[in-house]
Structures are given as C-alpha cells and as structure tokens.
C-alpha cells in the first residue's frame, strides 16, 4: 500500500512561524491604528476649528489687545509671537495671557477676533491652551500640516493590520490543505 505524501516538519514550522508573525502584526498594529487615528482626528479637528475661527464662524467673538510680544528666531528668519487680553462681545470676563494668532499681530485690527478653546481631549495634549484668532489669520495651516504625520502612520498601520488577516487566512488554508492534492 503506497503511503501518501506528507507535509515535512520544516514546511509545518514555516507555516506556524508565519501564522504567529501575522497574528503579532494584528495585535500590534490595530491599537496603533486606533491611536494614530484618534490623533489624526484631533489634529484635523483643531485645524478645522482654527480655519473657521479665521473666517469668523467659530469660537467666542470679541476683541483683543496685545500686552506682550516675544521675538523668536529660526534658521534665517525671525517671527513675533503676541500675547494679550481677550474681551468677549457679550460682556463676560476678560481673559489674559492668551496667544494671539494674526497675520501681523502688532499691526492687526484686533476688534474682531475669536477665542478658540484648546483641545483637552488628551489625544494630543491635555494642556492645550485657548488661543485668540484674528479674522484672516491662518494658524490652521500649521495644524493641517501636522495632521500629515498621524495620517501617514494611520495608513501604514491600518494597511498592516488589515493585510494580516488575509495572510492568516491564506496560511490556515495552506495548513489545512491535503498534501496529497499536490501529487
């Protein structure tokens, strides 16, 4: 009686090793996909809030006054950060020491600004400060550019975590396949 073809121990160990590696990808990449996705949502949401505030559509309306400036130097340029006091239009309490985003905060018209609350979700930072955004200011560009990093990481981890189940499926089919079928 002829004995059927059997799977070699080496081939079985390769299938088991690849199966364990694929399961490891699932276990590691899924939480990273979720985490980076939340960071992406928080960063993109902040960029949208800043954009809408610069258009006068989001935040608490009011006026601002510059109380302090800081000049910071980069590689070959310098820029001015302004801080000041925000007074809401509805007559509420004034807020002091807030960063002012404007095209040129030392010369800008600060009679029509918006106070935007900082992100306290903890997805990026738990102490994100409130900011004052003047009409036409574009701090949303920085936030939108910052969203590209979690976007790329979310896509990479998502592809790895979604691809691994297909690898597992293929390996399980390979392990269950009758070796005599190769004859």
C-alpha positions as CSV (number, residue, x, y, z in Angstrom):
1,X,0.0,0.0,0.0
2,X,1.5,3.3,-1.1
3,X,1.8,5.9,1.5
4,X,0.5,9.4,0.7
5,X,2.7,12.5,0.5
6,X,3.2,14.1,3.9
7,X,4.0,17.6,4.9
8,X,7.6,18.0,6.0
9,X,8.2,19.2,9.6
10,X,10.2,22.1,8.1
11,X,7.2,23.3,6.0
12,X,4.9,23.0,9.0
13,X,7.3,25.1,11.1
14,X,7.4,27.8,8.4
15,X,3.6,27.9,8.3
16,X,3.4,28.1,12.1
17,X,6.1,30.9,12.2
18,X,4.4,32.9,9.5
19,X,1.0,32.5,11.2
20,X,2.4,33.7,14.5
21,X,4.0,36.7,12.8
22,X,0.8,37.6,11.1
23,X,-1.1,37.4,14.4
24,X,1.6,39.6,16.0
25,X,1.0,42.2,13.3
26,X,-2.7,42.2,14.1
27,X,-2.1,42.5,17.9
28,X,0.4,45.3,17.5
29,X,-0.9,47.3,14.5
30,X,-4.6,47.5,15.4
31,X,-4.1,49.5,18.6
32,X,-1.6,51.8,16.8
33,X,-4.1,52.3,14.0
34,X,-6.7,53.3,16.5
35,X,-4.3,55.6,18.5
36,X,-2.9,57.3,15.4
37,X,-6.5,57.7,14.0
38,X,-7.5,59.5,17.2
39,X,-4.5,61.8,16.9
40,X,-5.4,62.5,13.3
41,X,-9.0,63.3,14.2
42,X,-7.9,65.7,17.0
43,X,-5.3,67.4,14.8
44,X,-7.6,67.7,11.8
45,X,-10.4,68.9,14.0
46,X,-8.2,71.6,15.5
47,X,-7.2,72.7,12.0
48,X,-10.8,73.0,11.0
49,X,-11.7,75.0,14.2
50,X,-8.8,77.4,13.5
51,X,-9.8,77.8,9.9
52,X,-13.4,78.5,10.8
53,X,-12.3,81.0,13.5
54,X,-10.2,82.8,11.0
55,X,-13.3,83.1,8.8
56,X,-15.3,84.4,11.8
57,X,-17.5,81.3,12.0
58,X,-16.2,79.5,15.2
59,X,-15.3,80.5,18.7
60,X,-16.3,83.2,21.1
61,X,-16.5,86.6,19.3
62,X,-14.7,89.5,21.0
63,X,-11.8,91.9,20.8
64,X,-8.2,91.6,21.9
65,X,-5.3,93.8,23.0
66,X,-1.6,92.9,22.7
67,X,0.1,93.1,26.1
68,X,3.3,91.3,25.4
69,X,5.4,90.2,22.4
70,X,8.2,87.7,22.0
71,X,10.6,87.7,19.0
72,X,11.8,84.2,18.2
73,X,14.5,83.4,15.6
74,X,14.5,80.5,13.3
75,X,17.3,79.4,10.8
76,X,17.4,82.6,8.8
77,X,14.3,84.4,9.9
78,X,12.6,85.7,13.0
79,X,8.9,85.9,13.9
80,X,6.9,87.6,16.6
81,X,4.6,85.8,19.0
82,X,1.9,88.1,20.5
83,X,0.1,87.5,23.8
84,X,-2.8,89.6,25.1
85,X,-6.1,90.0,26.7
86,X,-9.4,88.8,25.2
87,X,-12.7,90.6,26.0
88,X,-15.8,88.8,24.8
89,X,-18.5,90.8,23.0
90,X,-21.2,89.6,25.4
91,X,-19.6,91.5,28.3
92,X,-18.2,88.4,30.0
93,X,-14.9,88.2,31.9
94,X,-11.7,89.2,30.2
95,X,-9.1,86.5,29.7
96,X,-5.4,87.4,29.9
97,X,-2.1,85.9,28.7
98,X,-3.5,84.2,25.6
99,X,-1.6,83.7,22.4
100,X,-2.9,85.9,19.5
101,X,-2.7,84.5,16.0
102,X,-2.8,87.2,13.3
103,X,-1.0,87.9,10.1
104,X,0.9,90.7,11.9
105,X,-0.3,90.8,15.5
106,X,1.5,94.1,16.2
107,X,-0.4,95.9,13.5
108,X,-3.6,93.8,13.0
109,X,-7.1,95.0,13.7
110,X,-8.0,93.1,16.8
111,X,-11.5,94.4,17.2
112,X,-13.0,91.3,15.5
113,X,-11.3,88.2,16.9
114,X,-12.4,84.8,18.1
115,X,-11.4,82.9,21.2
116,X,-10.9,79.2,20.4
117,X,-10.8,76.7,23.3
118,X,-7.8,74.4,23.5
119,X,-8.2,70.7,22.9
120,X,-8.5,68.9,26.2
121,X,-9.4,65.5,24.9
122,X,-5.9,64.1,25.8
123,X,-5.5,62.7,22.3
124,X,-2.5,65.0,21.7
125,X,-2.0,67.1,24.8
126,X,-4.0,67.6,28.0
127,X,-3.0,71.2,28.5
128,X,-3.6,72.7,25.0
129,X,-4.2,76.4,25.7
130,X,-7.0,78.6,24.5
131,X,-6.0,81.0,21.7
132,X,-7.2,84.2,20.1
133,X,-7.5,84.1,16.3
134,X,-7.9,87.3,14.3
135,X,-10.0,87.3,11.2
136,X,-8.0,86.2,8.2
137,X,-5.3,84.5,10.3
138,X,-4.0,81.2,9.1
139,X,-2.7,79.1,12.1
140,X,-4.8,76.3,10.7
141,X,-2.1,75.6,8.0
142,X,0.3,74.5,10.7
143,X,-2.2,72.2,12.3
144,X,-3.2,70.8,8.9
145,X,0.5,70.1,8.1
146,X,0.9,68.5,11.5
147,X,-2.0,66.2,10.6
148,X,0.0,64.6,7.8
149,X,2.2,62.7,10.2
150,X,-0.6,60.9,12.0
151,X,-2.4,60.4,8.7
152,X,0.7,58.6,7.2
153,X,1.1,56.5,10.4
154,X,-2.6,55.6,10.4
155,X,-2.5,54.5,6.8
156,X,0.6,52.4,7.3
157,X,-0.6,50.7,10.5
158,X,-4.1,50.3,9.0
159,X,-2.7,48.6,5.9
160,X,-0.6,46.2,8.0
161,X,-3.4,45.4,10.4
162,X,-5.9,44.9,7.5
163,X,-3.5,42.9,5.4
164,X,-2.5,40.5,8.2
165,X,-5.9,38.7,8.4
166,X,-5.7,37.9,4.7
167,X,-2.2,36.4,5.4
168,X,-3.6,34.4,8.3
169,X,-6.5,33.1,6.1
170,X,-4.1,32.0,3.4
171,X,-1.8,30.3,5.9
172,X,-4.7,28.5,7.6
173,X,-5.9,27.3,4.1
174,X,-2.3,26.2,3.4
175,X,-2.1,24.3,6.7
176,X,-5.5,22.6,6.1
177,X,-4.8,21.7,2.5
178,X,-4.3,18.0,1.9
179,X,-0.7,17.4,0.9
180,X,-1.8,14.6,-1.4
181,X,-3.5,17.2,-3.6
182,X,0.0,18.2,-4.8
183,X,0.5,14.9,-6.5
